[in-house]
Amino acid sequence: QVQLVESGGGLVQAGGSLRLSCAASGTAFTLNAMAWYRQAPGKQRELIATLTGGGNTNYADSVKGRFLISRDNAKNTVYLEMNSLKPEDTAVYYCKHPWLNWGQGTQVTVSS
């Protein structure tokens, strides 16, 4: 059974940066079309970045210009580079493939 595993979250001050990673555990599975979501306390899960198999990216307005989604094919890992972090970026971050279940997510907390 393939599972998505997110990592790299933590506590950071406003203006700081973090890089989240997403890998597939279990049977070999190519992470081609991927997305990152986040869910803040008391809010619905929000789509913030997508990456197609062809390499096209798209971002929510709330993170555009600050976040970057990328993929390392050799490592079969997808990343979310987060810069100029704000307290409102505090959330649990999840990666998602259309065919796979949600992982456990990774907590990002941005202090003011």
PyRosetta script that sets phi, psi and omega in degrees:
from pyrosetta import init, pose_from_sequence

init()
pose = pose_from_sequence("QVQLVESGGGLVQAGGSLRLSCAASGTAFTLNAMAWYRQAPGKQRELIATLTGGGNTNYADSVKGRFLISRDNAKNTVYLEMNSLKPEDTAVYYCKHPWLNWGQGTQVTVSS")
pose.set_psi(1, 129.6)
pose.set_omega(1, -178.5)
pose.set_phi(2, -89.6)
pose.set_psi(2, 133.4)
pose.set_omega(2, 176.9)
pose.set_phi(3, -127.6)
pose.set_psi(3, 145.3)
pose.set_omega(3, 174.8)
pose.set_phi(4, -88.7)
pose.set_psi(4, 135.4)
pose.set_omega(4, -179.2)
pose.set_phi(5, -126.1)
pose.set_psi(5, 116.5)
pose.set_omega(5, 177.9)
pose.set_phi(6, -97.1)
pose.set_psi(6, 148.8)
pose.set_omega(6, 177.9)
pose.set_phi(7, -154.0)
pose.set_psi(7, 168.6)
pose.set_omega(7, 175.1)
pose.set_phi(8, 104.6)
pose.set_psi(8, -4.8)
pose.set_omega(8, 179.2)
pose.set_phi(9, -71.1)
pose.set_psi(9, 173.7)
pose.set_omega(9, 179.2)
pose.set_phi(10, 166.1)
pose.set_psi(10, -167.4)
pose.set_omega(10, 179.5)
pose.set_phi(11, -102.5)
pose.set_psi(11, 129.4)
pose.set_omega(11, -178.6)
pose.set_phi(12, -141.9)
pose.set_psi(12, 150.7)
pose.set_omega(12, 177.0)
pose.set_phi(13, -78.8)
pose.set_psi(13, 155.0)
pose.set_omega(13, 176.3)
pose.set_phi(14, -54.6)
pose.set_psi(14, 137.1)
pose.set_omega(14, -176.6)
pose.set_phi(15, 92.5)
pose.set_psi(15, -11.5)
pose.set_omega(15, -178.6)
pose.set_phi(16, -82.4)
pose.set_psi(16, -174.4)
pose.set_omega(16, -176.5)
pose.set_phi(17, -134.2)
pose.set_psi(17, 153.2)
pose.set_omega(17, 172.7)
pose.set_phi(18, -144.8)
pose.set_psi(18, 153.3)
pose.set_omega(18, 171.8)
pose.set_phi(19, -123.1)
pose.set_psi(19, 120.0)
pose.set_omega(19, 177.6)
pose.set_phi(20, -93.4)
pose.set_psi(20, 147.3)
pose.set_omega(20, 177.9)
pose.set_phi(21, -121.5)
pose.set_psi(21, 151.6)
pose.set_omega(21, 177.8)
pose.set_phi(22, -138.9)
pose.set_psi(22, 122.4)
pose.set_omega(22, 179.0)
pose.set_phi(23, -130.6)
pose.set_psi(23, 161.6)
pose.set_omega(23, 177.8)
pose.set_phi(24, -103.7)
pose.set_psi(24, 126.1)
pose.set_omega(24, 176.9)
pose.set_phi(25, -101.0)
pose.set_psi(25, 157.6)
pose.set_omega(25, -179.8)
pose.set_phi(26, 95.0)
pose.set_psi(26, -144.2)
pose.set_omega(26, -178.3)
pose.set_phi(27, -60.7)
pose.set_psi(27, 142.9)
pose.set_omega(27, 179.9)
pose.set_phi(28, -55.7)
pose.set_psi(28, 128.3)
pose.set_omega(28, -178.3)
pose.set_phi(29, -145.9)
pose.set_psi(29, 126.3)
pose.set_omega(29, -178.2)
pose.set_phi(30, -80.8)
pose.set_psi(30, 122.7)
pose.set_omega(30, 177.9)
pose.set_phi(31, -85.6)
pose.set_psi(31, 90.4)
pose.set_omega(31, -178.4)
pose.set_phi(32, -95.1)
pose.set_psi(32, -80.4)
pose.set_omega(32, 178.2)
pose.set_phi(33, -80.2)
pose.set_psi(33, 116.6)
pose.set_omega(33, -174.5)
pose.set_phi(34, -133.9)
pose.set_psi(34, 162.2)
pose.set_omega(34, 177.8)
pose.set_phi(35, -145.5)
pose.set_psi(35, 155.9)
pose.set_omega(35, 170.8)
pose.set_phi(36, -115.8)
pose.set_psi(36, 136.6)
pose.set_omega(36, 175.3)
pose.set_phi(37, -123.5)
pose.set_psi(37, 166.1)
pose.set_omega(37, 171.4)
pose.set_phi(38, -145.3)
pose.set_psi(38, 154.3)
pose.set_omega(38, 178.5)
pose.set_phi(39, -136.7)
pose.set_psi(39, 114.7)
pose.set_omega(39, 177.0)
pose.set_phi(40, -87.6)
pose.set_psi(40, 157.3)
pose.set_omega(40, -180.0)
pose.set_phi(41, -55.5)
pose.set_psi(41, 129.1)
pose.set_omega(41, 177.7)
pose.set_phi(42, 76.3)
pose.set_psi(42, 6.5)
pose.set_omega(42, -178.3)
pose.set_phi(43, -122.4)
pose.set_psi(43, 162.3)
pose.set_omega(43, 177.3)
pose.set_phi(44, -75.7)
pose.set_psi(44, 156.7)
pose.set_omega(44, 176.4)
pose.set_phi(45, -64.3)
pose.set_psi(45, 136.3)
pose.set_omega(45, -172.9)
pose.set_phi(46, -120.8)
pose.set_psi(46, 131.3)
pose.set_omega(46, 175.1)
pose.set_phi(47, -78.1)
pose.set_psi(47, 126.0)
pose.set_omega(47, -176.9)
pose.set_phi(48, -119.1)
pose.set_psi(48, -23.1)
pose.set_omega(48, -179.1)
pose.set_phi(49, -157.7)
pose.set_psi(49, 142.0)
pose.set_omega(49, 176.2)
pose.set_phi(50, -131.6)
pose.set_psi(50, 152.1)
pose.set_omega(50, 179.1)
pose.set_phi(51, -139.0)
pose.set_psi(51, 119.3)
pose.set_omega(51, -179.5)
pose.set_phi(52, -83.1)
pose.set_psi(52, 168.9)
pose.set_omega(52, 176.6)
pose.set_phi(53, -61.1)
pose.set_psi(53, -27.9)
pose.set_omega(53, 179.6)
pose.set_phi(54, -85.3)
pose.set_psi(54, -3.7)
pose.set_omega(54, 175.4)
pose.set_phi(55, 99.2)
pose.set_psi(55, 3.3)
pose.set_omega(55, 177.5)
pose.set_phi(56, -76.3)
pose.set_psi(56, 142.1)
pose.set_omega(56, -178.3)
pose.set_phi(57, -122.1)
pose.set_psi(57, 155.8)
pose.set_omega(57, 176.3)
pose.set_phi(58, -148.7)
pose.set_psi(58, 147.7)
pose.set_omega(58, -175.4)
pose.set_phi(59, -135.3)
pose.set_psi(59, 149.5)
pose.set_omega(59, 170.8)
pose.set_phi(60, -69.1)
pose.set_psi(60, 150.6)
pose.set_omega(60, -179.3)
pose.set_phi(61, -57.4)
pose.set_psi(61, -32.0)
pose.set_omega(61, -175.9)
pose.set_phi(62, -66.5)
pose.set_psi(62, -20.3)
pose.set_omega(62, -177.5)
pose.set_phi(63, -122.5)
pose.set_psi(63, -4.4)
pose.set_omega(63, -176.8)
pose.set_phi(64, -58.7)
pose.set_psi(64, 132.9)
pose.set_omega(64, -179.4)
pose.set_phi(65, 87.0)
pose.set_psi(65, -11.7)
pose.set_omega(65, -179.7)
pose.set_phi(66, -116.1)
pose.set_psi(66, -31.9)
pose.set_omega(66, -177.2)
pose.set_phi(67, -109.3)
pose.set_psi(67, 150.7)
pose.set_omega(67, 179.6)
pose.set_phi(68, -138.1)
pose.set_psi(68, 123.0)
pose.set_omega(68, 176.3)
pose.set_phi(69, -97.5)
pose.set_psi(69, 137.2)
pose.set_omega(69, -179.5)
pose.set_phi(70, -150.2)
pose.set_psi(70, 171.0)
pose.set_omega(70, -177.4)
pose.set_phi(71, -139.1)
pose.set_psi(71, 138.7)
pose.set_omega(71, 171.9)
pose.set_phi(72, -109.0)
pose.set_psi(72, 103.3)
pose.set_omega(72, -175.1)
pose.set_phi(73, -64.7)
pose.set_psi(73, -35.3)
pose.set_omega(73, -178.8)
pose.set_phi(74, -64.3)
pose.set_psi(74, -34.5)
pose.set_omega(74, 180.0)
pose.set_phi(75, -97.5)
pose.set_psi(75, -3.8)
pose.set_omega(75, -177.3)
pose.set_phi(76, 50.0)
pose.set_psi(76, 48.7)
pose.set_omega(76, -176.8)
pose.set_phi(77, -132.2)
pose.set_psi(77, 141.2)
pose.set_omega(77, 176.9)
pose.set_phi(78, -111.9)
pose.set_psi(78, 142.0)
pose.set_omega(78, -175.9)
pose.set_phi(79, -121.5)
pose.set_psi(79, 156.7)
pose.set_omega(79, 168.7)
pose.set_phi(80, -131.2)
pose.set_psi(80, 106.2)
pose.set_omega(80, 177.1)
pose.set_phi(81, -86.3)
pose.set_psi(81, 123.5)
pose.set_omega(81, -175.9)
pose.set_phi(82, -119.9)
pose.set_psi(82, 120.3)
pose.set_omega(82, -178.4)
pose.set_phi(83, -120.9)
pose.set_psi(83, 163.5)
pose.set_omega(83, 179.1)
pose.set_phi(84, 48.4)
pose.set_psi(84, 48.6)
pose.set_omega(84, -175.5)
pose.set_phi(85, -64.5)
pose.set_psi(85, 145.8)
pose.set_omega(85, -179.3)
pose.set_phi(86, -121.0)
pose.set_psi(86, 156.6)
pose.set_omega(86, 176.7)
pose.set_phi(87, -55.5)
pose.set_psi(87, -31.6)
pose.set_omega(87, 179.9)
pose.set_phi(88, -73.2)
pose.set_psi(88, -5.9)
pose.set_omega(88, 172.9)
pose.set_phi(89, -82.0)
pose.set_psi(89, -6.2)
pose.set_omega(89, 179.0)
pose.set_phi(90, -60.5)
pose.set_psi(90, 123.7)
pose.set_omega(90, -176.1)
pose.set_phi(91, -177.4)
pose.set_psi(91, 171.8)
pose.set_omega(91, 166.1)
pose.set_phi(92, -91.1)
pose.set_psi(92, 129.1)
pose.set_omega(92, -176.4)
pose.set_phi(93, -105.2)
pose.set_psi(93, 135.1)
pose.set_omega(93, -178.1)
pose.set_phi(94, -127.6)
pose.set_psi(94, 141.5)
pose.set_omega(94, 167.7)
pose.set_phi(95, -98.3)
pose.set_psi(95, 160.0)
pose.set_omega(95, -175.8)
pose.set_phi(96, -151.2)
pose.set_psi(96, 134.9)
pose.set_omega(96, 169.2)
pose.set_phi(97, -112.5)
pose.set_psi(97, 142.7)
pose.set_omega(97, -176.0)
pose.set_phi(98, -55.8)
pose.set_psi(98, -28.3)
pose.set_omega(98, -175.1)
pose.set_phi(99, -96.7)
pose.set_psi(99, -6.0)
pose.set_omega(99, -172.7)
pose.set_phi(100, -114.4)
pose.set_psi(100, 155.8)
pose.set_omega(100, 177.6)
pose.set_phi(101, -74.4)
pose.set_psi(101, 165.1)
pose.set_omega(101, 176.2)
pose.set_phi(102, -64.8)
pose.set_psi(102, 145.0)
pose.set_omega(102, 171.6)
pose.set_phi(103, -87.1)
pose.set_psi(103, -167.9)
pose.set_omega(103, -176.9)
pose.set_phi(104, -84.5)
pose.set_psi(104, -13.8)
pose.set_omega(104, 179.6)
pose.set_phi(105, 80.1)
pose.set_psi(105, 170.6)
pose.set_omega(105, 177.2)
pose.set_phi(106, -136.2)
pose.set_psi(106, 133.4)
pose.set_omega(106, -174.1)
pose.set_phi(107, -81.3)
pose.set_psi(107, 130.9)
pose.set_omega(107, 172.7)
pose.set_phi(108, -119.1)
pose.set_psi(108, 124.8)
pose.set_omega(108, 178.7)
pose.set_phi(109, -124.3)
pose.set_psi(109, 124.4)
pose.set_omega(109, -179.4)
pose.set_phi(110, -112.8)
pose.set_psi(110, 118.6)
pose.set_omega(110, -179.4)
pose.set_phi(111, -92.9)
pose.set_psi(111, 148.7)
pose.set_omega(111, -178.5)
pose.set_phi(112, -89.6)
pose.dump_pdb("model.pdb")
